Amino acid sequence: MKVFAYMPTPGGLTGAPRRLLTLASVLREQGIEMCIATQRDSDLFRAAEEQGLDTVEVEPVGVLRQRHGALFGGNAVFRLKALFSLLVQNLGIARKIRKHGADVVWIRGSKGIAFAGLGALLSRRPLVWDVDYELPSRGVVRWLHRLGLWAAKRVVFQYSAAPDAIFGLELAARYRQKFRTIIPGIDLPSLEPFRAKRMASERREGDPFVILQVGTICDRKNQQLLIDALGRVRQARPDAPIRVQLAGGVFEEAYAEALKEKINAAGLGEDVEFLGWRSDVHELMASADVLAMPSRDEGVPNTVQEAMAIGLPVLVSEAGGMPEVVTEGETGWILRGDSPESWAHRIGWCLENRKGLDEVGQHATEFAVERFGTWQWGAEYGRLIAET
């Protein structure tokens, strides 16, 4: 069986592209070949070729090259250009699907539906829509969601509460028979060296307590809450050696500037590091004391799963699917995303309870090994594709 897997404008080799490569690898072991269709100059395309996967070059047409929501803005003339470009893009996708003899089409997200949903229909192949992370349906995106739900034979979510949260109760109820929840798997063997490094490291007196957050600098990732919590911790423990590391590129310039102003105004400049985009996130995890994810909205982040596998205790908000992969007080802590006081309290507890913190990290690893393996994920996904 062959799956035509399309991901438009994937950017760097971050969470979603890495997950697609991992999924392609584990499905291959079940006799299901994934053909990765995306832009030739992307990290995803290059990594797929290095992995020995079949690849198809699919370049955005016309105004579809614009990113970050620009496609749905502009005046009436621009929107007509966008609609024409989408039609051409979808016709091209349909031809490529047929040419490569695909049995099933796999598309990620609402942008994938815009760029290739009609193409999948025209190819007359069944469509699997992996919703991944999506904001709640509004405006033009809601129409894309409706198209995806109608066109897809199977719709895959990362966590059980996602359909209602994204589409609303009424729309989700209409298509619920198509839905399947599959918690993504991660490459556990590749993380074992970092787990071993973390276990072998010894904390020396005077070493800073490192709080790591991984994610683009933007309001959705809510770095501001972590800084507010740090300010409260600093007030209660002015001499405690604490360092917050923010690993991720800037997605919202104004938000990043406001965040830096807040840090400087609170006198926290020496406590916070902006690391930018990093390719050595697992190394950072092996050296940190906790991972903080105070996001306003999420799916099931790779970062949280990988940190748990490495044995790094996690502090997460109640957003998205994070409460479904973190067990409160056992494999991490689930905190309110609007309460810096609760985050400050938990960080203070972590500072004073190293033994308890290490036990939570150990339990997190055990949970990850049991639940996050690619074998379980691939087997469930393989059955879904075979049924499609």
NUZAMAR-165420 format. One record per residue (C-alpha): x, y, z; residue in one letter; chain. Coordinates in nm, 2 decimals, always signed. Layout:
<pts>
X_Y_Z_a_A $
...
</pts>
This chain:
<pts>
+0.00_+0.00_+0.00_m_A $
+0.12_+0.35_-0.08_k_A $
+0.03_+0.67_+0.09_v_A $
+0.07_+1.01_-0.07_f_A $
+0.16_+1.23_+0.24_a_A $
+0.13_+1.60_+0.17_y_A $
+0.26_+1.88_+0.40_m_A $
+0.26_+2.23_+0.26_p_A $
+0.53_+2.49_+0.36_t_A $
+0.67_+2.28_+0.65_p_A $
+0.94_+2.53_+0.75_g_A $
+1.22_+2.38_+0.97_g_A $
+1.24_+2.02_+1.09_l_A $
+1.03_+2.09_+1.40_t_A $
+0.75_+1.89_+1.56_g_A $
+0.50_+1.81_+1.28_a_A $
+0.76_+1.74_+1.00_p_A $
+0.96_+1.52_+1.24_r_A $
+0.65_+1.33_+1.34_r_A $
+0.57_+1.27_+0.97_l_A $
+0.92_+1.12_+0.91_l_A $
+0.89_+0.90_+1.22_t_A $
+0.54_+0.79_+1.11_l_A $
+0.67_+0.71_+0.76_a_A $
+0.95_+0.50_+0.91_s_A $
+0.73_+0.29_+1.14_v_A $
+0.46_+0.24_+0.87_l_A $
+0.73_+0.11_+0.63_r_A $
+0.79_-0.18_+0.87_e_A $
+0.42_-0.27_+0.82_q_A $
+0.45_-0.27_+0.44_g_A $
+0.30_+0.07_+0.40_i_A $
+0.51_+0.31_+0.19_e_A $
+0.47_+0.69_+0.24_m_A $
+0.56_+0.92_-0.04_c_A $
+0.65_+1.26_+0.11_i_A $
+0.52_+1.55_-0.10_a_A $
+0.64_+1.89_+0.00_t_A $
+0.87_+2.18_-0.11_q_A $
+1.21_+2.07_-0.25_r_A $
+1.40_+2.33_-0.05_d_A $
+1.25_+2.23_+0.28_s_A $
+1.43_+2.04_+0.56_d_A $
+1.15_+1.78_+0.54_l_A $
+1.22_+1.70_+0.18_f_A $
+1.59_+1.67_+0.24_r_A $
+1.54_+1.45_+0.55_a_A $
+1.29_+1.23_+0.36_a_A $
+1.55_+1.17_+0.09_e_A $
+1.82_+1.09_+0.34_e_A $
+1.58_+0.84_+0.50_q_A $
+1.53_+0.67_+0.17_g_A $
+1.17_+0.77_+0.13_l_A $
+0.99_+0.83_-0.20_d_A $
+0.96_+1.21_-0.24_t_A $
+0.75_+1.44_-0.47_v_A $
+0.83_+1.80_-0.52_e_A $
+0.53_+2.02_-0.47_v_A $
+0.59_+2.40_-0.48_e_A $
+0.32_+2.65_-0.38_p_A $
+0.16_+2.83_-0.67_v_A $
+0.14_+3.21_-0.70_g_A $
+0.03_+3.39_-0.38_v_A $
+0.03_+3.06_-0.19_l_A $
+0.40_+3.12_-0.12_r_A $
+0.29_+3.38_+0.14_q_A $
+0.28_+3.26_+0.50_r_A $
+0.16_+3.33_+0.85_h_A $
-0.21_+3.39_+0.75_g_A $
-0.13_+3.64_+0.47_a_A $
-0.32_+3.41_+0.23_l_A $
-0.65_+3.50_+0.39_f_A $
-0.59_+3.88_+0.41_g_A $
-0.57_+4.14_+0.14_g_A $
-0.83_+4.31_-0.08_n_A $
-1.08_+4.15_-0.32_a_A $
-0.83_+4.13_-0.61_v_A $
-0.58_+3.95_-0.39_f_A $
-0.85_+3.70_-0.27_r_A $
-0.94_+3.62_-0.63_l_A $
-0.57_+3.56_-0.70_k_A $
-0.56_+3.33_-0.39_a_A $
-0.87_+3.13_-0.51_l_A $
-0.72_+3.09_-0.86_f_A $
-0.39_+2.98_-0.71_s_A $
-0.56_+2.73_-0.48_l_A $
-0.75_+2.58_-0.78_l_A $
-0.43_+2.54_-0.98_v_A $
-0.25_+2.39_-0.68_q_A $
-0.52_+2.14_-0.62_n_A $
-0.53_+2.03_-0.98_l_A $
-0.16_+1.98_-0.97_g_A $
-0.18_+1.78_-0.66_i_A $
-0.45_+1.55_-0.81_a_A $
-0.22_+1.48_-1.11_r_A $
+0.07_+1.40_-0.88_k_A $
-0.14_+1.16_-0.67_i_A $
-0.25_+0.96_-0.97_r_A $
+0.10_+0.97_-1.13_k_A $
+0.26_+0.81_-0.82_h_A $
+0.00_+0.54_-0.79_g_A $
-0.11_+0.63_-0.43_a_A $
-0.38_+0.42_-0.26_d_A $
-0.45_+0.67_+0.02_v_A $
-0.39_+1.04_+0.06_v_A $
-0.27_+1.19_+0.39_w_A $
-0.30_+1.56_+0.46_i_A $
-0.21_+1.76_+0.77_r_A $
-0.39_+2.06_+0.91_g_A $
-0.64_+2.31_+0.76_s_A $
-0.37_+2.46_+0.53_k_A $
-0.32_+2.11_+0.38_g_A $
-0.69_+2.09_+0.31_i_A $
-0.68_+2.43_+0.14_a_A $
-0.38_+2.33_-0.08_f_A $
-0.48_+1.97_-0.15_a_A $
-0.83_+1.87_-0.02_g_A $
-1.00_+1.92_-0.35_l_A $
-0.70_+1.75_-0.53_g_A $
-0.75_+1.44_-0.31_a_A $
-1.12_+1.44_-0.41_l_A $
-1.04_+1.47_-0.77_l_A $
-0.78_+1.19_-0.75_s_A $
-1.06_+0.96_-0.62_r_A $
-0.84_+0.83_-0.35_r_A $
-0.96_+0.80_+0.02_p_A $
-0.83_+1.09_+0.23_l_A $
-0.69_+1.06_+0.59_v_A $
-0.69_+1.41_+0.75_w_A $
-0.44_+1.44_+1.04_d_A $
-0.58_+1.75_+1.21_v_A $
-0.27_+1.79_+1.43_d_A $
-0.28_+2.13_+1.61_y_A $
-0.56_+2.36_+1.50_e_A $
-0.71_+2.68_+1.65_l_A $
-1.09_+2.68_+1.70_p_A $
-1.29_+2.72_+1.38_s_A $
-1.35_+3.08_+1.28_r_A $
-1.40_+3.27_+0.96_g_A $
-1.24_+3.12_+0.64_v_A $
-1.07_+2.85_+0.85_v_A $
-1.41_+2.72_+0.95_r_A $
-1.50_+2.66_+0.59_w_A $
-1.17_+2.47_+0.54_l_A $
-1.26_+2.26_+0.85_h_A $
-1.60_+2.18_+0.70_r_A $
-1.44_+2.08_+0.37_l_A $
-1.19_+1.86_+0.55_g_A $
-1.45_+1.69_+0.76_l_A $
-1.67_+1.62_+0.46_w_A $
-1.40_+1.51_+0.23_a_A $
-1.20_+1.28_+0.46_a_A $
-1.28_+0.92_+0.52_k_A $
-1.08_+0.92_+0.85_r_A $
-1.00_+1.22_+1.07_v_A $
-0.71_+1.17_+1.32_v_A $
-0.67_+1.37_+1.64_f_A $
-0.39_+1.37_+1.90_q_A $
-0.62_+1.38_+2.20_y_A $
-0.98_+1.29_+2.28_s_A $
-1.11_+1.64_+2.36_a_A $
-0.97_+1.79_+2.03_a_A $
-1.28_+1.75_+1.80_p_A $
-1.52_+1.95_+2.03_d_A $
-1.25_+2.21_+2.12_a_A $
-1.16_+2.27_+1.75_i_A $
-1.49_+2.23_+1.57_f_A $
-1.75_+2.29_+1.84_g_A $
-2.00_+2.04_+1.97_l_A $
-2.25_+2.06_+1.68_e_A $
-2.01_+2.02_+1.39_l_A $
-1.80_+1.76_+1.57_a_A $
-2.11_+1.55_+1.64_a_A $
-2.21_+1.54_+1.27_r_A $
-1.88_+1.37_+1.18_y_A $
-1.79_+1.18_+1.49_r_A $
-1.81_+0.84_+1.32_q_A $
-1.50_+0.94_+1.12_k_A $
-1.29_+1.04_+1.42_f_A $
-1.00_+0.85_+1.57_r_A $
-0.77_+0.96_+1.85_t_A $
-0.41_+0.84_+1.82_i_A $
-0.15_+0.98_+2.06_i_A $
+0.16_+1.04_+1.85_p_A $
+0.47_+0.83_+1.91_g_A $
+0.83_+0.94_+1.95_i_A $
+1.16_+0.78_+1.86_d_A $
+1.25_+0.65_+2.21_l_A $
+1.58_+0.48_+2.12_p_A $
+1.72_+0.80_+1.99_s_A $
+1.65_+0.97_+2.32_l_A $
+1.82_+0.70_+2.54_e_A $
+2.17_+0.86_+2.52_p_A $
+2.02_+1.19_+2.66_f_A $
+1.84_+1.00_+2.93_r_A $
+2.16_+0.83_+3.02_a_A $
+2.35_+1.16_+3.02_k_A $
+2.08_+1.31_+3.25_r_A $
+2.11_+1.02_+3.49_m_A $
+2.49_+1.04_+3.50_a_A $
+2.50_+1.41_+3.56_s_A $
+2.57_+1.53_+3.91_e_A $
+2.44_+1.86_+4.05_r_A $
+2.71_+2.07_+4.21_r_A $
+2.64_+2.33_+4.48_e_A $
+2.59_+2.67_+4.33_g_A $
+2.47_+2.53_+3.99_d_A $
+2.16_+2.73_+3.87_p_A $
+1.82_+2.56_+3.87_f_A $
+1.74_+2.56_+3.50_v_A $
+1.39_+2.60_+3.37_i_A $
+1.37_+2.52_+3.00_l_A $
+1.09_+2.63_+2.77_q_A $
+1.09_+2.51_+2.41_v_A $
+0.87_+2.68_+2.15_g_A $
+0.85_+2.98_+1.92_t_A $
+0.83_+3.32_+2.10_i_A $
+0.47_+3.41_+2.06_c_A $
+0.16_+3.47_+2.27_d_A $
+0.03_+3.12_+2.22_r_A $
+0.33_+2.97_+2.39_k_A $
+0.28_+3.22_+2.67_n_A $
+0.64_+3.28_+2.78_q_A $
+0.51_+3.59_+2.96_q_A $
+0.34_+3.38_+3.23_l_A $
+0.67_+3.20_+3.30_l_A $
+0.85_+3.53_+3.34_i_A $
+0.57_+3.65_+3.57_d_A $
+0.62_+3.34_+3.78_a_A $
+0.99_+3.38_+3.78_l_A $
+0.95_+3.73_+3.92_g_A $
+0.74_+3.59_+4.21_r_A $
+1.00_+3.32_+4.28_v_A $
+1.28_+3.58_+4.27_r_A $
+1.09_+3.79_+4.53_q_A $
+1.06_+3.49_+4.76_a_A $
+1.41_+3.36_+4.70_r_A $
+1.63_+3.65_+4.60_p_A $
+1.95_+3.45_+4.63_d_A $
+1.84_+3.13_+4.46_a_A $
+2.05_+3.05_+4.15_p_A $
+1.77_+3.02_+3.88_i_A $
+1.80_+3.04_+3.50_r_A $
+1.52_+3.04_+3.25_v_A $
+1.62_+2.92_+2.90_q_A $
+1.38_+3.01_+2.61_l_A $
+1.46_+2.79_+2.31_a_A $
+1.28_+2.89_+2.00_g_A $
+1.28_+3.14_+1.72_g_A $
+1.07_+3.46_+1.73_v_A $
+0.73_+3.42_+1.56_f_A $
+0.58_+3.75_+1.69_e_A $
+0.82_+4.04_+1.69_e_A $
+0.61_+4.27_+1.90_a_A $
+0.54_+4.00_+2.16_y_A $
+0.92_+3.93_+2.18_a_A $
+1.00_+4.29_+2.23_e_A $
+0.73_+4.33_+2.50_a_A $
+0.87_+4.02_+2.67_l_A $
+1.22_+4.16_+2.68_k_A $
+1.10_+4.49_+2.82_e_A $
+0.91_+4.30_+3.10_k_A $
+1.22_+4.10_+3.18_i_A $
+1.44_+4.41_+3.20_n_A $
+1.18_+4.61_+3.40_a_A $
+1.16_+4.33_+3.66_a_A $
+1.54_+4.31_+3.69_g_A $
+1.55_+3.95_+3.55_l_A $
+1.79_+4.01_+3.27_g_A $
+2.06_+3.79_+3.42_e_A $
+1.81_+3.51_+3.49_d_A $
+1.67_+3.47_+3.14_v_A $
+1.84_+3.35_+2.82_e_A $
+1.69_+3.38_+2.47_f_A $
+1.86_+3.09_+2.30_l_A $
+1.69_+3.12_+1.96_g_A $
+1.61_+2.82_+1.74_w_A $
+1.82_+2.53_+1.85_r_A $
+1.90_+2.19_+1.69_s_A $
+2.03_+2.05_+2.02_d_A $
+1.71_+2.06_+2.22_v_A $
+1.76_+1.71_+2.36_h_A $
+2.10_+1.82_+2.50_e_A $
+1.93_+2.11_+2.66_l_A $
+1.67_+1.88_+2.82_m_A $
+1.95_+1.65_+2.95_a_A $
+2.10_+1.95_+3.14_s_A $
+1.78_+2.12_+3.26_a_A $
+1.59_+2.07_+3.58_d_A $
+1.24_+2.11_+3.46_v_A $
+1.06_+2.18_+3.13_l_A $
+0.79_+2.45_+3.14_a_A $
+0.51_+2.46_+2.88_m_A $
+0.26_+2.73_+2.99_p_A $
+0.09_+2.74_+2.65_s_A $
-0.25_+2.90_+2.59_r_A $
-0.33_+2.63_+2.33_d_A $
-0.16_+2.31_+2.22_e_A $
-0.20_+1.97_+2.07_g_A $
+0.03_+1.70_+2.22_v_A $
+0.37_+1.86_+2.19_p_A $
+0.67_+1.65_+2.09_n_A $
+0.86_+1.85_+2.34_t_A $
+0.66_+1.74_+2.64_v_A $
+0.67_+1.37_+2.53_q_A $
+1.05_+1.38_+2.46_e_A $
+1.12_+1.56_+2.79_a_A $
+0.93_+1.29_+2.98_m_A $
+1.12_+1.01_+2.80_a_A $
+1.45_+1.17_+2.89_i_A $
+1.34_+1.20_+3.25_g_A $
+1.30_+1.57_+3.27_l_A $
+1.00_+1.67_+3.49_p_A $
+0.74_+1.88_+3.31_v_A $
+0.52_+2.16_+3.42_l_A $
+0.24_+2.21_+3.17_v_A $
-0.08_+2.42_+3.14_s_A $
-0.42_+2.26_+3.11_e_A $
-0.43_+2.34_+2.73_a_A $
-0.50_+2.10_+2.46_g_A $
-0.39_+1.74_+2.50_g_A $
-0.12_+1.80_+2.76_m_A $
-0.34_+1.69_+3.05_p_A $
-0.40_+1.36_+2.86_e_A $
-0.03_+1.27_+2.86_v_A $
+0.08_+1.41_+3.20_v_A $
-0.05_+1.26_+3.52_t_A $
-0.07_+1.53_+3.79_e_A $
+0.19_+1.49_+4.06_g_A $
+0.32_+1.16_+3.92_e_A $
+0.47_+1.23_+3.58_t_A $
+0.46_+1.61_+3.60_g_A $
+0.23_+1.89_+3.70_w_A $
-0.07_+2.05_+3.53_i_A $
-0.11_+2.41_+3.62_l_A $
-0.35_+2.69_+3.53_r_A $
-0.24_+2.89_+3.22_g_A $
-0.36_+3.21_+3.37_d_A $
-0.21_+3.18_+3.72_s_A $
+0.16_+3.28_+3.76_p_A $
+0.11_+3.23_+4.13_e_A $
+0.05_+2.85_+4.09_s_A $
+0.36_+2.83_+3.86_w_A $
+0.57_+3.02_+4.11_a_A $
+0.45_+2.79_+4.39_h_A $
+0.54_+2.47_+4.20_r_A $
+0.87_+2.61_+4.09_i_A $
+0.95_+2.69_+4.45_g_A $
+0.85_+2.34_+4.55_w_A $
+1.08_+2.20_+4.29_c_A $
+1.37_+2.41_+4.42_l_A $
+1.33_+2.27_+4.77_e_A $
+1.25_+1.90_+4.68_n_A $
+1.52_+1.76_+4.46_r_A $
+1.44_+1.40_+4.56_k_A $
+1.07_+1.43_+4.48_g_A $
+1.16_+1.60_+4.15_l_A $
+1.39_+1.31_+4.05_d_A $
+1.11_+1.06_+4.13_e_A $
+0.87_+1.24_+3.91_v_A $
+1.13_+1.24_+3.63_g_A $
+1.17_+0.86_+3.67_q_A $
+0.79_+0.80_+3.67_h_A $
+0.77_+1.02_+3.35_a_A $
+1.03_+0.80_+3.18_t_A $
+0.84_+0.48_+3.27_e_A $
+0.51_+0.63_+3.14_f_A $
+0.67_+0.75_+2.82_a_A $
+0.83_+0.41_+2.75_v_A $
+0.49_+0.24_+2.80_e_A $
+0.28_+0.48_+2.61_r_A $
+0.48_+0.69_+2.36_f_A $
+0.66_+0.42_+2.16_g_A $
+0.65_+0.44_+1.78_t_A $
+0.55_+0.08_+1.76_w_A $
+0.21_+0.14_+1.93_q_A $
+0.15_+0.46_+1.73_w_A $
+0.25_+0.30_+1.40_g_A $
+0.04_-0.01_+1.46_a_A $
-0.27_+0.19_+1.54_e_A $
-0.21_+0.42_+1.24_y_A $
-0.14_+0.13_+1.01_g_A $
-0.47_-0.03_+1.10_r_A $
-0.65_+0.29_+1.03_l_A $
-0.49_+0.33_+0.69_i_A $
-0.56_-0.04_+0.60_a_A $
-0.93_+0.02_+0.69_e_A $
-0.95_+0.34_+0.48_t_A $
</pts>
